[in-house]
């Protein structure tokens, strides 16, 4: 697991986790680095920090694993909205993972 931490003036304003399972070879995990969690601290929501963190996680995923970033299969409304913006800007695509929607970066 890799963690991304956002600070501003030495204050924690957000954090996220990039996960990649190397021991579980199921279809859900195989070669799919994904967001474990992403959170902006109270007072820092809706400022684009989550979107920026997702872009950083994608770049880190490419650097570490040479694989694009995936969403989880269970996403909050705000995460779905974030990924849908990426789909609309052609930076991501929506796929089916079993019964769930999942997103993957394409650029």
PyMOL commands that set and color helices and strands:
alter all, ss='L'
color gray80, all
select helices_A, chain A and resi 49-65+77-88
alter helices_A, ss='H'
color red, helices_A
select strands_A, chain A and resi 2-8+11-19+34-40+92-97+100-105
alter strands_A, ss='S'
color yellow, strands_A
deselect
rebuild
show_as cartoon
